[in-house]
Amino acid sequence: MMQARVLVVDDNEMVLSSLCAILESHGFQVTCASDVNEAIRYISSQKYDVLLSDLHMPGAGDGLTVVSAMRHANPEAVTLLLSAFPEMSEAANAILMQADEILVKPMNVPDLIEVITQRLAKGPLRKRKVETLATILERTTPAGIADWYEEVEKESTLMAVPLTREARCKHLPQVFRDLGRRLQAFQPLGSKQLKSESASKHGLERRRQGYTAAMMVEESRILQVTIFHTLQKNLGTIDFSVLLLGVMTIADEVDSQLSQAMESYIAESIEDALPA
């Protein structure tokens, strides 16, 4: 019988060396990684049957990032996370959508070997669905718009301008499409190459509808909060290996759209102030 290949990831050198030695002594073929980047390099170049990773690691990413990378490269691998904080029930539920099991530190050797052996026999608990942020935003656009409008209705300063729901939300479907396009384009942060004609039109419409510049900024702020709440609700399917960059890209694109809308808003304000 071939030895099961196990990737162990932990930033604590003592813990890492101990785990690797224990697993090797029980007949596993073990690879050790001391940080997220090293683990991802191994995952991208080799195939493993089991991932055993610490959940909380400093630096770029954590155990969920490693799990996401493994799910992409080898969805049949068993994924186990080690955590010293088992009391985080809400977070644990989200984490369990990513990994097969959370193991509590410290764990005695017989129990650890038994868990790994049983998981190898059963295989992963469920078929995993991993989605890009662009896919999640596309799938949740109608719900995201509804959530945004619900929050806008709570702001008396925004509702002081009487508009129908259709008129107030008219720009949002294209905003979500632009966000997906930006996420898929892999443009660097701060990039101004992807212009949005609809953003400029939105700035003109809002001015003609009676919005102030501050009201436009507030709407944009609510949009970012709404999007991030949507991502929070979809933690179970998010690809954590690109989550941080994706969140920064979303924020950058929303700000870019606001900037383009404000340019047209201000340009028309100046024209209106000119003498006939």
C-alpha positions as CSV (number, residue, x, y, z in Angstrom):
1,M,0.0,0.0,0.0
2,M,1.3,3.4,-0.9
3,Q,2.1,5.8,1.9
4,A,-0.4,8.6,2.3
5,R,1.2,12.0,1.5
6,V,0.6,14.6,4.2
7,L,1.4,18.3,4.1
8,V,1.8,19.8,7.5
9,V,1.8,23.6,7.9
10,D,2.6,25.5,11.1
11,D,4.6,28.7,11.8
12,N,5.8,27.3,15.1
13,E,9.0,25.4,14.4
14,M,8.8,23.2,17.4
15,V,5.2,22.2,16.7
16,L,6.0,21.7,13.0
17,S,9.0,19.4,13.6
18,S,7.1,17.4,16.3
19,L,4.1,16.9,14.0
20,C,6.2,15.9,11.1
21,A,8.3,13.4,13.1
22,I,5.2,11.9,14.7
23,L,3.4,11.4,11.3
24,E,6.5,9.9,9.7
25,S,6.9,7.5,12.6
26,H,3.4,6.3,11.8
27,G,4.1,5.6,8.2
28,F,3.0,8.8,6.5
29,Q,5.0,10.5,3.8
30,V,5.3,14.0,5.2
31,T,6.2,17.4,3.8
32,C,6.6,20.3,6.2
33,A,5.9,24.0,5.5
34,S,6.5,26.8,7.9
35,D,4.3,29.5,6.4
36,V,1.5,30.0,3.9
37,N,3.6,30.9,0.9
38,E,5.8,27.8,1.3
39,A,2.7,25.6,1.7
40,I,1.1,27.1,-1.5
41,R,4.3,26.4,-3.5
42,Y,4.2,22.7,-2.4
43,I,0.5,22.5,-3.2
44,S,1.0,23.9,-6.7
45,S,3.8,21.4,-7.5
46,Q,2.9,18.2,-5.7
47,K,-0.2,16.1,-4.9
48,Y,-1.2,15.3,-1.3
49,D,-3.8,13.1,0.4
50,V,-4.0,15.1,3.6
51,L,-3.5,18.7,4.6
52,L,-2.9,19.4,8.3
53,S,-2.6,23.1,8.9
54,D,-2.5,25.5,11.8
55,L,-5.5,27.9,11.4
56,H,-3.9,31.0,12.9
57,M,-0.6,32.1,11.2
58,P,1.0,35.5,10.9
59,G,2.0,37.1,7.6
60,A,0.1,36.8,4.3
61,G,-2.9,34.7,4.9
62,D,-3.7,31.9,7.3
63,G,-4.8,28.3,7.4
64,L,-8.0,29.0,5.3
65,T,-5.8,30.4,2.5
66,V,-3.9,27.1,2.5
67,V,-7.2,25.1,2.6
68,S,-8.5,27.1,-0.4
69,A,-5.4,26.5,-2.4
70,M,-5.6,22.8,-1.7
71,R,-9.2,22.7,-2.7
72,H,-8.3,24.2,-6.0
73,A,-5.3,22.0,-6.7
74,N,-6.6,18.7,-5.2
75,P,-10.3,18.7,-4.1
76,E,-10.1,15.1,-3.1
77,A,-7.6,15.8,-0.4
78,V,-8.7,15.6,3.3
79,T,-8.2,19.0,4.9
80,L,-7.7,19.4,8.7
81,L,-7.2,22.6,10.6
82,L,-5.6,22.9,14.0
83,S,-6.9,25.7,16.3
84,A,-6.3,26.7,19.9
85,F,-9.7,28.6,19.9
86,P,-12.5,26.0,19.5
87,E,-15.0,28.3,21.3
88,M,-15.5,30.5,18.2
89,S,-18.8,28.9,17.2
90,E,-19.8,31.3,14.5
91,A,-16.4,31.4,12.9
92,A,-16.0,27.6,13.3
93,N,-19.2,27.1,11.2
94,A,-17.7,29.2,8.4
95,I,-14.4,27.4,8.7
96,L,-16.0,24.0,8.5
97,M,-17.5,25.0,5.2
98,Q,-13.9,25.1,4.0
99,A,-12.2,22.3,5.9
100,D,-13.3,18.8,6.9
101,E,-12.6,19.2,10.6
102,I,-11.2,21.5,13.2
103,L,-8.8,19.8,15.7
104,V,-8.2,21.4,19.0
105,K,-4.6,22.1,20.1
106,P,-3.0,20.4,21.9
107,M,-4.1,17.0,20.6
108,N,-2.7,13.7,21.8
109,V,-0.9,11.5,19.3
110,P,-3.3,8.5,19.2
111,D,-6.3,10.8,18.6
112,L,-4.5,12.7,15.8
113,I,-3.5,9.5,14.0
114,E,-7.0,8.1,14.4
115,V,-8.6,11.2,12.9
116,I,-6.2,11.2,9.9
117,T,-6.7,7.5,9.3
118,Q,-10.5,7.7,9.5
119,R,-10.7,10.7,7.2
120,L,-8.5,9.0,4.7
121,A,-10.8,6.0,4.7
122,K,-13.9,8.2,4.3
123,G,-12.5,10.9,2.0
124,P,-13.6,14.5,2.1
125,L,-17.0,15.1,3.8
126,R,-18.5,16.9,0.9
127,K,-17.9,18.0,-2.6
128,R,-16.5,21.5,-2.4
129,K,-17.7,24.5,-4.4
130,V,-15.1,27.3,-4.7
131,E,-16.2,30.5,-6.2
132,T,-14.3,33.6,-7.3
133,L,-15.4,37.0,-5.9
134,A,-16.6,37.9,-9.4
135,T,-18.9,34.8,-9.5
136,I,-20.3,35.5,-6.0
137,L,-21.1,39.1,-6.9
138,E,-22.7,38.1,-10.2
139,R,-24.8,35.4,-8.4
140,T,-25.9,37.7,-5.6
141,T,-26.5,41.0,-7.5
142,P,-30.3,41.1,-7.0
143,A,-29.9,40.4,-3.3
144,G,-27.1,42.9,-3.0
145,I,-29.2,45.6,-4.6
146,A,-32.1,44.8,-2.3
147,D,-29.8,45.0,0.7
148,W,-28.3,48.3,-0.5
149,Y,-31.7,49.8,-1.0
150,E,-32.8,48.7,2.5
151,E,-29.9,50.5,4.1
152,V,-30.4,53.6,1.9
153,E,-34.0,53.8,3.1
154,K,-32.7,54.2,6.7
155,E,-30.8,57.4,5.8
156,S,-33.1,60.4,6.1
157,T,-30.6,62.6,4.2
158,L,-30.7,60.4,1.2
159,M,-34.5,59.8,1.3
160,A,-35.0,63.6,1.4
161,V,-34.7,63.4,-2.4
162,P,-37.9,61.6,-3.5
163,L,-37.1,58.9,-6.0
164,T,-38.7,55.7,-7.0
165,R,-36.8,52.5,-6.1
166,E,-36.1,52.0,-9.8
167,A,-34.6,55.4,-10.2
168,R,-32.5,55.1,-7.1
169,C,-31.1,51.7,-8.0
170,K,-30.8,52.2,-11.7
171,H,-27.0,52.4,-11.8
172,L,-26.3,49.3,-9.6
173,P,-26.7,46.4,-12.1
174,Q,-23.9,48.0,-14.2
175,V,-21.8,48.7,-11.1
176,F,-21.9,45.0,-10.2
177,R,-21.0,44.1,-13.8
178,D,-18.1,46.5,-13.8
179,L,-16.9,45.1,-10.5
180,G,-16.9,41.6,-12.0
181,R,-15.1,42.8,-15.0
182,R,-12.4,44.5,-12.8
183,L,-11.9,41.4,-10.7
184,Q,-11.4,39.3,-13.8
185,A,-9.1,41.7,-15.5
186,F,-6.4,41.4,-12.8
187,Q,-5.5,45.1,-13.1
188,P,-3.2,46.5,-10.4
189,L,-4.7,48.4,-7.6
190,G,-5.1,52.1,-8.5
191,S,-5.5,51.2,-12.1
192,K,-7.5,53.8,-14.1
193,Q,-7.5,51.8,-17.4
194,L,-11.1,50.5,-17.0
195,K,-13.3,53.5,-17.5
196,S,-17.1,53.2,-16.8
197,E,-19.3,55.3,-19.0
198,S,-22.2,54.4,-16.7
199,A,-20.4,55.9,-13.7
200,S,-20.1,59.3,-15.5
201,K,-23.8,59.2,-16.5
202,H,-24.7,58.3,-12.9
203,G,-23.0,61.5,-11.7
204,L,-25.0,63.6,-14.1
205,E,-28.3,61.9,-13.2
206,R,-27.7,62.3,-9.4
207,R,-27.0,66.0,-9.8
208,R,-30.1,66.5,-11.9
209,Q,-32.1,64.5,-9.3
210,G,-31.0,66.9,-6.6
211,Y,-28.3,64.9,-4.8
212,T,-25.4,66.7,-3.1
213,A,-21.8,65.5,-3.4
214,A,-22.0,64.3,0.2
215,M,-25.1,62.2,-0.6
216,M,-23.2,60.5,-3.4
217,V,-20.3,59.7,-1.2
218,E,-22.7,58.2,1.4
219,E,-24.4,56.0,-1.2
220,S,-21.0,54.7,-2.3
221,R,-20.0,54.0,1.3
222,I,-23.2,52.0,1.8
223,L,-22.5,50.1,-1.4
224,Q,-19.1,49.0,-0.1
225,V,-20.5,47.9,3.3
226,T,-23.3,45.9,1.5
227,I,-20.8,44.1,-0.8
228,F,-18.6,43.2,2.2
229,H,-21.6,41.8,4.1
230,T,-22.4,39.7,1.0
231,L,-18.9,38.3,1.0
232,Q,-19.2,37.5,4.7
233,K,-22.4,35.5,4.0
234,N,-20.5,33.5,1.4
235,L,-17.4,32.6,3.4
236,G,-18.0,28.9,2.8
237,T,-17.4,29.1,-0.9
238,I,-14.9,32.0,-1.2
239,D,-11.4,31.2,-2.5
240,F,-9.4,32.5,0.5
241,S,-6.1,32.5,-1.5
242,V,-7.2,35.6,-3.4
243,L,-9.7,37.1,-0.9
244,L,-7.5,40.0,0.4
245,L,-6.6,41.2,-3.1
246,G,-10.2,40.8,-4.2
247,V,-11.5,42.9,-1.3
248,M,-8.9,45.6,-2.0
249,T,-9.8,45.5,-5.7
250,I,-13.5,45.9,-5.0
251,A,-12.9,48.9,-2.7
252,D,-10.6,50.4,-5.3
253,E,-13.2,50.0,-8.1
254,V,-16.1,51.4,-6.1
255,D,-13.9,54.4,-5.2
256,S,-12.9,54.8,-8.9
257,Q,-16.6,54.7,-10.0
258,L,-17.4,57.3,-7.4
259,S,-14.5,59.5,-8.6
260,Q,-15.7,59.2,-12.2
261,A,-19.3,60.1,-11.2
262,M,-18.1,63.1,-9.2
263,E,-16.1,64.4,-12.2
264,S,-19.2,64.6,-14.3
265,Y,-21.2,65.9,-11.4
266,I,-18.7,68.7,-10.8
267,A,-18.3,69.5,-14.5
268,E,-22.0,70.0,-14.9
269,S,-22.1,72.1,-11.7
270,I,-19.5,74.4,-13.2
271,E,-21.3,74.7,-16.5
272,D,-24.5,75.6,-14.7
273,A,-22.7,78.4,-12.8
274,L,-21.5,80.0,-16.1
275,P,-23.5,83.0,-17.3
276,A,-25.9,82.4,-20.2
